[in-house]
Amino acid sequence: MAIKKIIILFLLTCGVFIIADFASAGVISSGVQSFGGQVFGGSSSQSLPILAALIIKSLLGLLGIVAVAMILYAGFLYLTSTGKEEQIKRAKSILVTSVIGLIIIFSAYAIANFVFEAISNAVGQAGGGGGGAGGGETPTPGETPGQPGGGVEP
């Protein structure tokens, strides 16, 4: 009974993350290309926080693959147990810990994605800043700046 609850929780969690990740599929694709350019000697204009985000997302993706492989291994053990209690307990233990690990990996991915999105937005918005107009009114077309209201150029 507990296994069914864990599997249902796992499937719901996967569904939420899969649906949420469709929106950023293009960003991930371009990010992987720029990450490949950085690693294999190409030139890229990605900043250090974005490069760190790509590395962390790649590592979390690899950990996700390992967790799914462990789930498949646990299923294989369970199917080939032929009624041996010790092997059934081992398979259930591996399955439960793998599902918990996968949920942790998905959560870490979501948190990392949120943090790095916030960092990239902050870096992108803080870059400009340049001075301002200096206050006052903006001259209308045909008006000389500094002479509001009547200094029309000939």
N, C-alpha and C positions, 0 to 999 in steps of 0.2 A: 504494500500500500504506500509506503514512504517513497519507494522508487517511482511510482506513478506520479506522485506529487512533485518530485524533483524533475522528472522528465517534462511535465506540464510547465513548471516554472522555467525550465531551460528553453522550451520552445517559445514561450511567451517573451522571454528576454531576447532571444534571437530575433523574433519577429519585430520587436521594437527597434533593435539596433539596425536591422536590415532596412526597415522602412525609413529610419532617420538617416541612413548613410547614402541613400539614392541621390539625395540633393547634392552631395559633395563628390559625386563620382568623377566629374570633370576636373575638379580641383586636385583630387588624388592622382588622376592620370597625368596631369601636367606636372604635379609635384614629383612623381616617380621619374619622369623624363629628366627634370632638372637635377634630381638626386643622382641619377645615373651619369649625367654630365659632370657633376662634381666629383664623383668617385672615380670615374674612368678617364679623367683628364680633359673633359670638355669645359667650355667656359660657361658660367652661369652667373647671374646677378643675384642669387638668393643670399639673404642675410644669414647670419649664424643661428638665430632662433628658428628660422624656417628649416634650415638644414638639420638642426637638432630634432625638430618635430618630425621630419621625414625619417630620420634614423629610428626614433622611438616608435613611430607607427609601424615601420618595417619589422622591428623586433617583436612588437606585440602581435603582428600578423603571423610571424613565424611561431610564436608561442601558441597562438590559436590553432595553427596547423598541428602542432605537437599534441595539444589537448584533444583535438578531434581524432587524431591517430590513437591516442590512449583510449578514447571511448570505443573506437572500433576494435581495439585489442581486447577490451573488457567484454564486448559483445561476443567476440570470437571465443574467449575463455568460457563464457557462460554457455554458449551453444555447444561447445565440445566437452562440457563437464561430465556428461553421461551419468549424472546423478551423484557425483562425488561432492560431498558437502564442503570439503575444504576448498576445492576449486570454485564452487559457487560463491562461497563467502569472499574469496579473493577477487573474483570477477565483480561482485557487487561493490566491494570496497574500492576497487579501481574505478568503477563507473561513477560512484558518488563523488570521489575526490576529483575526478576529471571534470565532471559537470560543475562542481564548485569552482575549480580552477578556471574553467571557461567563462563562468559568470564573472569572476574577478578580472579576467583578461578583458572581457567586454566593458566592464566598468572602468578599468584603467584606460582603455582606448577612448571611451567617451570623455573621461576627465581630461586626458591629454589633448584630445581634439579641442575641447572647450578652452583649455588654458592657452594652447598655441594659437587658436583663432583670436583670442583676446590679445595676445602678445603681438600677433601680426597686424591686427587692427590698430593697436596703440603705436606701433612702430610706423605704420603707414600714415597715420593721422598726425603724428608729432613731427614729421619731417619738414614741413613747410615753415610756417611761422613768419616769415619775412616782414617787415614793418607795417604799415597801414597807410592810409591816406593822410594822416596827420590831423584828422578832425575837421570840423567845419562842414560847410555845404559843398556838394559836388557841383561844379559849374555846368550850366546847361550848354548844349551845342551852340557855338558861335560866341560864347562868353570867354573873356580872358580870365584865367585863374588868378585869384587874388583881388579881383575887382568885381565883386558880386553886384549884380543888378544893373549895370550900364556900361561896363567896359567892353563893348562889342568891338572886335577887331575889324578893320576895314577890308 
